[in-house]
Amino acid sequence: MKNFLNRFSDWPIPIKIVVSFAAVMVTGSLLLALPFSQLDSSQATYFDHLFGSISMVAVTGLYTVPVAHTYNLFGQIVVLALIKLGGLGIITIVSAIILQFGRRVSMKEEVTLKQALNRSDMMGFRNFLIAVVKYTTVIEAIGAFFLAFHMVPLLGWGRGLFTSIFLAVSAFNNAGFDNLGTTSLQQFVQTPVVNIVIPILIVLGGIGFSVWFDVARHFKEFIKVRSWIDFKGNYRRLKLHTRLVIKWSLWLIVAAMTIIVLAEWNHLASIGDMTFAGKIQAVFFQAVTLRTAGFATIDLTQLHMFTIVVFTVFMFIGGSPGGTAGGAKTSTVALVVKLIGTELKGMTNVNYKKRTLEMDIVKRALVIVVMFVLLNFIGLSLMTIFDEHIPLQYLFFESVSAFGTVGLSADLTPELSRYSQTVIMFSMFIGRLGPITIFTALGTRDRKKREVTYATGNILIG
């Protein structure tokens, strides 16, 4: 094992990340394909298992065959393990193994680990990894505990407890998988405990590990708050990244809720015939889940096309870096928006909260967003070739859901051709690894060798 780790550490860093994820995905597909992982009634092929494994490790939630109708208890435990590995990030697991064997972390590995987990330093990294695993498990356990109050009376002790654990792990890791059937969580659209616990788990998992620990360090000060002034003072002590992520996450949830209310409030096919409390629950749940989690409590095929388009934009943004969420990431999109605002104002520097951001970071954010747009366009173009009979807007929705590792679908994934499903598989894989590998590759370049300056040139634009 030590010899393998030594050879592994010599590989280029982006390749190292990609191979780690790919190895777990293939291993997972082989485990799921075993006869004793499946129900006797299962008709799944190896392609279906591979698709599912990729979706599970990429914490997406799209599937060609539903978990509940394909896998038995052992198979569903494998599903949970793949979701857990994918949510925490294979790079975290690899790093833990490296540290466990007592190897010194090289400068390149240090950069990789910092970028992958959004850490500004390597102080106490072993303790950081242990804390991440410990607290994620505790949070998932608490979520399962509260879900059990509804699931146990509904499904019985054994299945109820396991379903509670399954949903808690899937929600926290922003995976969107369930073991209930083919309609996600639509049967719980007006069940308060589900509509509160699941979104909270999604937010906690998607907001990023570094944000957790930054807020935790100031938790005692927040408890002692007696006025708005005290709160603002403590809030300013949080890291710049933490404040940006919290602000953007809250605004995105509020914005999504507002848009859904305006578009769907009286739409009888979606939420129009629900009670006031039911509508609020449904709106809040969709506003949280649409950016990264993949659960749904309403039938997406019944939404107005305007709502579908808006959902697509939010799915592209995704969650926050250093956590379990996918997408281009809130902070990445925020930096691009700040850059656009800076250009429109005719300013030179990109500023936020009276801080000037490093232009190198802003350029990396722009590269990631542009790459995501380009890859989404390529994926969509291929799918229109393979399934041209399907309306473009639904193919676009599916493509962005895959690249953003969201997992929402207008009941389309199983109906796609194998060619389009293959495109979806690559989309999920790239969507999960894209930001990490791009950011790491850009961060580990040898700038001294590549920084070449010539005479100034000029090109007309616009």
QUIQUI-V654359 format. One record per residue. N is the residue number from 0. RES is the residue in one letter. PSI is psi in whole degrees, 0 to 359 (* if undefined). OMEGA is omega in whole degrees, -180 to 180 (* if undefined). Layout:
# QUIQUI-V654359
n->[N | N]
res->[RES | RES]
psi->[PSI | PSI]
omega->[OMEGA | OMEGA]
This chain:
# QUIQUI-V654359
n->[0 | 1 | 2 | 3 | 4 | 5 | 6 | 7 | 8 | 9 | 10 | 11 | 12 | 13 | 14 | 15 | 16 | 17 | 18 | 19 | 20 | 21 | 22 | 23 | 24 | 25 | 26 | 27 | 28 | 29 | 30 | 31 | 32 | 33 | 34 | 35 | 36 | 37 | 38 | 39 | 40 | 41 | 42 | 43 | 44 | 45 | 46 | 47 | 48 | 49 | 50 | 51 | 52 | 53 | 54 | 55 | 56 | 57 | 58 | 59 | 60 | 61 | 62 | 63 | 64 | 65 | 66 | 67 | 68 | 69 | 70 | 71 | 72 | 73 | 74 | 75 | 76 | 77 | 78 | 79 | 80 | 81 | 82 | 83 | 84 | 85 | 86 | 87 | 88 | 89 | 90 | 91 | 92 | 93 | 94 | 95 | 96 | 97 | 98 | 99 | 100 | 101 | 102 | 103 | 104 | 105 | 106 | 107 | 108 | 109 | 110 | 111 | 112 | 113 | 114 | 115 | 116 | 117 | 118 | 119 | 120 | 121 | 122 | 123 | 124 | 125 | 126 | 127 | 128 | 129 | 130 | 131 | 132 | 133 | 134 | 135 | 136 | 137 | 138 | 139 | 140 | 141 | 142 | 143 | 144 | 145 | 146 | 147 | 148 | 149 | 150 | 151 | 152 | 153 | 154 | 155 | 156 | 157 | 158 | 159 | 160 | 161 | 162 | 163 | 164 | 165 | 166 | 167 | 168 | 169 | 170 | 171 | 172 | 173 | 174 | 175 | 176 | 177 | 178 | 179 | 180 | 181 | 182 | 183 | 184 | 185 | 186 | 187 | 188 | 189 | 190 | 191 | 192 | 193 | 194 | 195 | 196 | 197 | 198 | 199 | 200 | 201 | 202 | 203 | 204 | 205 | 206 | 207 | 208 | 209 | 210 | 211 | 212 | 213 | 214 | 215 | 216 | 217 | 218 | 219 | 220 | 221 | 222 | 223 | 224 | 225 | 226 | 227 | 228 | 229 | 230 | 231 | 232 | 233 | 234 | 235 | 236 | 237 | 238 | 239 | 240 | 241 | 242 | 243 | 244 | 245 | 246 | 247 | 248 | 249 | 250 | 251 | 252 | 253 | 254 | 255 | 256 | 257 | 258 | 259 | 260 | 261 | 262 | 263 | 264 | 265 | 266 | 267 | 268 | 269 | 270 | 271 | 272 | 273 | 274 | 275 | 276 | 277 | 278 | 279 | 280 | 281 | 282 | 283 | 284 | 285 | 286 | 287 | 288 | 289 | 290 | 291 | 292 | 293 | 294 | 295 | 296 | 297 | 298 | 299 | 300 | 301 | 302 | 303 | 304 | 305 | 306 | 307 | 308 | 309 | 310 | 311 | 312 | 313 | 314 | 315 | 316 | 317 | 318 | 319 | 320 | 321 | 322 | 323 | 324 | 325 | 326 | 327 | 328 | 329 | 330 | 331 | 332 | 333 | 334 | 335 | 336 | 337 | 338 | 339 | 340 | 341 | 342 | 343 | 344 | 345 | 346 | 347 | 348 | 349 | 350 | 351 | 352 | 353 | 354 | 355 | 356 | 357 | 358 | 359 | 360 | 361 | 362 | 363 | 364 | 365 | 366 | 367 | 368 | 369 | 370 | 371 | 372 | 373 | 374 | 375 | 376 | 377 | 378 | 379 | 380 | 381 | 382 | 383 | 384 | 385 | 386 | 387 | 388 | 389 | 390 | 391 | 392 | 393 | 394 | 395 | 396 | 397 | 398 | 399 | 400 | 401 | 402 | 403 | 404 | 405 | 406 | 407 | 408 | 409 | 410 | 411 | 412 | 413 | 414 | 415 | 416 | 417 | 418 | 419 | 420 | 421 | 422 | 423 | 424 | 425 | 426 | 427 | 428 | 429 | 430 | 431 | 432 | 433 | 434 | 435 | 436 | 437 | 438 | 439 | 440 | 441 | 442 | 443 | 444 | 445 | 446 | 447 | 448 | 449 | 450 | 451 | 452 | 453 | 454 | 455 | 456 | 457 | 458 | 459 | 460 | 461]
res->[M | K | N | F | L | N | R | F | S | D | W | P | I | P | I | K | I | V | V | S | F | A | A | V | M | V | T | G | S | L | L | L | A | L | P | F | S | Q | L | D | S | S | Q | A | T | Y | F | D | H | L | F | G | S | I | S | M | V | A | V | T | G | L | Y | T | V | P | V | A | H | T | Y | N | L | F | G | Q | I | V | V | L | A | L | I | K | L | G | G | L | G | I | I | T | I | V | S | A | I | I | L | Q | F | G | R | R | V | S | M | K | E | E | V | T | L | K | Q | A | L | N | R | S | D | M | M | G | F | R | N | F | L | I | A | V | V | K | Y | T | T | V | I | E | A | I | G | A | F | F | L | A | F | H | M | V | P | L | L | G | W | G | R | G | L | F | T | S | I | F | L | A | V | S | A | F | N | N | A | G | F | D | N | L | G | T | T | S | L | Q | Q | F | V | Q | T | P | V | V | N | I | V | I | P | I | L | I | V | L | G | G | I | G | F | S | V | W | F | D | V | A | R | H | F | K | E | F | I | K | V | R | S | W | I | D | F | K | G | N | Y | R | R | L | K | L | H | T | R | L | V | I | K | W | S | L | W | L | I | V | A | A | M | T | I | I | V | L | A | E | W | N | H | L | A | S | I | G | D | M | T | F | A | G | K | I | Q | A | V | F | F | Q | A | V | T | L | R | T | A | G | F | A | T | I | D | L | T | Q | L | H | M | F | T | I | V | V | F | T | V | F | M | F | I | G | G | S | P | G | G | T | A | G | G | A | K | T | S | T | V | A | L | V | V | K | L | I | G | T | E | L | K | G | M | T | N | V | N | Y | K | K | R | T | L | E | M | D | I | V | K | R | A | L | V | I | V | V | M | F | V | L | L | N | F | I | G | L | S | L | M | T | I | F | D | E | H | I | P | L | Q | Y | L | F | F | E | S | V | S | A | F | G | T | V | G | L | S | A | D | L | T | P | E | L | S | R | Y | S | Q | T | V | I | M | F | S | M | F | I | G | R | L | G | P | I | T | I | F | T | A | L | G | T | R | D | R | K | K | R | E | V | T | Y | A | T | G | N | I | L | I | G]
psi->[319 | 321 | 319 | 317 | 324 | 317 | 321 | 321 | 342 | 349 | 155 | 142 | 313 | 322 | 321 | 317 | 313 | 315 | 321 | 312 | 314 | 320 | 318 | 321 | 315 | 316 | 317 | 318 | 323 | 321 | 318 | 332 | 348 | 143 | 322 | 7 | 347 | 157 | 155 | 332 | 359 | 135 | 15 | 144 | 173 | 326 | 317 | 320 | 320 | 316 | 312 | 318 | 316 | 317 | 324 | 313 | 328 | 3 | 56 | 299 | 353 | 148 | 156 | 335 | 135 | 145 | 315 | 331 | 4 | 318 | 142 | 192 | 313 | 315 | 322 | 331 | 321 | 318 | 314 | 319 | 317 | 319 | 317 | 315 | 316 | 322 | 313 | 336 | 126 | 329 | 327 | 316 | 315 | 318 | 319 | 319 | 315 | 314 | 326 | 326 | 5 | 15 | 146 | 141 | 122 | 169 | 318 | 317 | 324 | 315 | 316 | 311 | 320 | 316 | 318 | 324 | 8 | 45 | 138 | 347 | 175 | 12 | 129 | 38 | 321 | 314 | 327 | 314 | 316 | 318 | 321 | 311 | 317 | 310 | 327 | 320 | 319 | 315 | 317 | 321 | 318 | 318 | 317 | 323 | 312 | 323 | 329 | 334 | 335 | 321 | 323 | 311 | 330 | 319 | 353 | 167 | 306 | 301 | 325 | 315 | 315 | 319 | 322 | 316 | 315 | 311 | 323 | 314 | 315 | 319 | 312 | 322 | 9 | 37 | 322 | 5 | 146 | 163 | 37 | 332 | 219 | 3 | 25 | 232 | 29 | 330 | 348 | 24 | 332 | 31 | 107 | 313 | 321 | 319 | 354 | 309 | 312 | 310 | 322 | 316 | 319 | 314 | 315 | 321 | 325 | 351 | 344 | 139 | 322 | 326 | 318 | 302 | 331 | 315 | 321 | 323 | 334 | 14 | 316 | 322 | 322 | 326 | 326 | 1 | 130 | 348 | 168 | 326 | 317 | 318 | 315 | 322 | 316 | 323 | 322 | 342 | 345 | 156 | 155 | 317 | 317 | 314 | 320 | 315 | 314 | 314 | 312 | 322 | 315 | 315 | 322 | 321 | 314 | 317 | 317 | 318 | 317 | 315 | 318 | 319 | 313 | 324 | 327 | 357 | 317 | 14 | 106 | 332 | 342 | 282 | 4 | 330 | 11 | 164 | 167 | 314 | 321 | 319 | 316 | 316 | 314 | 318 | 314 | 316 | 311 | 324 | 326 | 314 | 335 | 340 | 342 | 340 | 323 | 353 | 159 | 138 | 2 | 160 | 110 | 337 | 346 | 359 | 155 | 151 | 327 | 316 | 320 | 317 | 316 | 317 | 321 | 319 | 315 | 324 | 324 | 320 | 312 | 203 | 213 | 156 | 158 | 16 | 211 | 358 | 165 | 203 | 181 | 341 | 141 | 312 | 326 | 311 | 323 | 319 | 321 | 319 | 319 | 322 | 316 | 316 | 321 | 317 | 319 | 327 | 354 | 24 | 163 | 316 | 149 | 115 | 149 | 126 | 47 | 32 | 139 | 122 | 145 | 129 | 332 | 319 | 318 | 319 | 322 | 319 | 318 | 320 | 316 | 315 | 316 | 318 | 320 | 318 | 314 | 314 | 322 | 320 | 318 | 313 | 315 | 318 | 316 | 320 | 326 | 333 | 316 | 331 | 61 | 346 | 347 | 135 | 138 | 319 | 327 | 326 | 320 | 316 | 315 | 318 | 313 | 323 | 321 | 311 | 326 | 2 | 45 | 302 | 357 | 144 | 143 | 54 | 39 | 326 | 310 | 339 | 349 | 157 | 163 | 329 | 314 | 324 | 327 | 319 | 318 | 320 | 311 | 324 | 315 | 318 | 311 | 320 | 324 | 321 | 340 | 299 | 320 | 310 | 319 | 312 | 320 | 317 | 318 | 327 | 342 | 13 | 149 | 94 | 333 | 326 | 332 | 345 | 99 | 131 | 131 | 183 | 145 | 133 | 170 | 134 | 134 | 139 | 164 | *]
omega->[180 | 178 | 179 | 180 | 178 | 177 | -180 | -177 | 180 | -180 | 173 | -172 | 178 | 178 | -179 | -180 | -178 | -179 | 179 | 179 | -177 | -179 | 179 | 179 | -180 | 178 | 178 | 180 | 179 | 177 | -179 | -178 | 179 | -178 | -177 | 172 | -171 | 173 | 179 | -178 | -176 | 176 | -175 | 175 | 179 | 178 | 180 | 180 | 179 | 177 | -179 | -179 | 178 | 180 | -180 | 180 | 176 | -178 | -178 | 179 | 175 | -180 | 174 | 173 | -177 | -180 | -174 | -176 | -174 | -171 | 175 | -177 | 180 | 180 | 180 | 174 | 174 | 178 | 179 | -180 | 179 | 178 | -179 | 179 | -179 | -179 | 179 | -179 | 179 | -180 | 177 | 180 | 179 | -180 | 180 | 179 | 180 | -179 | -180 | -180 | 173 | -180 | 173 | 179 | 180 | 179 | 180 | 179 | 178 | 178 | -179 | -177 | 179 | -178 | -176 | -178 | 176 | 179 | 180 | 179 | -178 | -178 | 178 | -174 | 178 | 179 | 178 | 180 | 180 | -179 | 179 | -179 | -177 | -176 | 176 | 179 | 179 | -180 | 178 | 180 | 178 | 178 | 179 | 179 | -179 | 178 | -178 | 179 | 177 | -174 | -178 | 176 | -178 | -171 | -176 | -173 | -175 | -178 | -179 | 179 | -179 | 178 | 178 | 178 | -179 | -178 | 180 | 179 | -179 | -179 | -178 | 180 | 176 | -174 | 178 | 177 | 172 | 179 | -175 | -177 | -175 | -176 | 179 | -176 | -176 | -180 | -179 | -174 | 179 | 177 | -173 | -175 | 179 | -177 | 175 | -175 | -178 | 178 | 178 | 178 | 179 | -179 | -179 | 179 | -174 | -175 | 175 | -178 | -178 | 178 | 176 | -171 | 176 | 178 | -180 | -180 | -178 | -173 | -179 | 179 | 180 | 179 | -176 | -177 | 179 | -178 | 178 | 180 | 178 | -180 | -180 | 180 | 178 | -180 | -179 | 179 | 176 | 179 | -179 | 179 | -179 | -179 | 179 | -179 | -180 | -179 | -178 | 179 | 180 | -179 | 180 | 177 | 179 | -180 | 180 | 178 | -180 | -179 | 180 | 178 | -178 | -174 | -169 | -171 | -178 | -179 | -173 | -178 | -178 | -178 | -173 | -177 | 178 | 173 | 179 | 180 | 179 | 179 | -180 | 179 | -179 | -180 | -180 | -179 | -178 | -179 | 180 | -171 | -171 | -178 | -177 | -166 | 176 | 173 | 177 | 176 | 175 | 180 | -176 | -180 | -178 | -179 | 173 | -180 | 176 | 180 | 178 | 180 | 179 | 177 | -179 | 179 | -179 | 177 | 179 | -178 | 177 | -178 | -176 | -177 | 176 | 179 | -177 | -174 | 177 | -180 | 179 | 177 | -177 | -177 | 179 | 179 | 179 | 179 | 178 | 177 | 178 | 178 | 178 | 178 | 179 | 179 | -180 | 179 | -180 | -180 | -179 | -175 | 174 | -174 | 175 | 179 | 179 | 174 | 176 | -177 | 179 | -177 | 179 | 178 | -180 | 179 | 177 | 178 | 179 | 179 | -179 | -179 | 180 | 179 | 178 | 179 | -178 | -179 | 176 | 179 | 179 | 179 | 179 | -180 | 179 | -179 | 177 | 176 | -174 | -179 | -175 | 180 | -180 | 180 | -175 | -175 | 179 | 174 | 178 | 178 | -180 | -179 | -180 | 178 | 180 | -179 | 178 | -176 | -180 | 177 | 175 | -180 | 176 | -179 | -171 | -170 | -179 | -177 | -179 | 175 | 178 | 179 | 179 | 177 | 175 | 176 | 179 | 179 | 178 | 180 | 179 | -180 | -180 | -179 | 179 | -175 | -173 | -178 | -178 | -176 | 179 | -177 | 180 | 179 | 179 | -177 | -176 | 178 | 175 | -174 | -180 | -179 | -172 | -176 | 180 | -179 | 178 | 176 | -176 | 176 | -177 | 178 | 180 | 177 | 176 | *]
